[in-house]
Amino acid sequence: LQHDDLLDHAKLQERIDTPICLDESIVSVKSAEHAIELGSCRYVNVKPGRVGGLTVAKSVHDLCRDAGIGCWVGGMLESGVGAAICLALATLENFTYPADIFPASRFYAEDLAEPAVSFETSSDGGWYAVAGDEPGIAPAPKPDLLEQLTADRFVIEA
């Protein structure tokens, strides 16, 4: 099936017991509404970077929660700043599956975040991200590294 073919996903979900989780299909609140109306899935992977940021991701979460559709947070090669946003989102009640959050060091030579998201080893040898209790949803980027990595800048005036 094509990732954006919500109608055929709905037809398939109706015929099989295995729950379908939509991932790349959900790019906005509207696409989530459409998938829910059609019955295209039983789970949704919410990626803040794909749906338009934290506010939209929370709206997708709330919509799915109200419809009885489970969610999990997916990552998109985030820096530590993005990983912290994903981690904060993953603490909401309808994110019922483990989040797809990785240390930024897997993708980048140096992390933009200070402090970085911390990970701990679980009793089964795996690891998990630790949600902090400090205010805010993400650490500030390192100013010197941000300046070094900035390709361009512009000002938008109203």
Secondary structure, 3 states (H helix, E strand, C coil): CCCCCHHHHHHHHHHCCCCCEECCCCCCHHHHHHHHHHCCCCEEEECHHHHCCHHHHHHHHHHHHHHCCEEEEECCCCCHHHHHHHHHHHCCCCECCCCECCCHHHCCCCCCEECCCEEEECCCCCEEEECCCCCCCCCEECHHHHHHHCCCCCCCCC
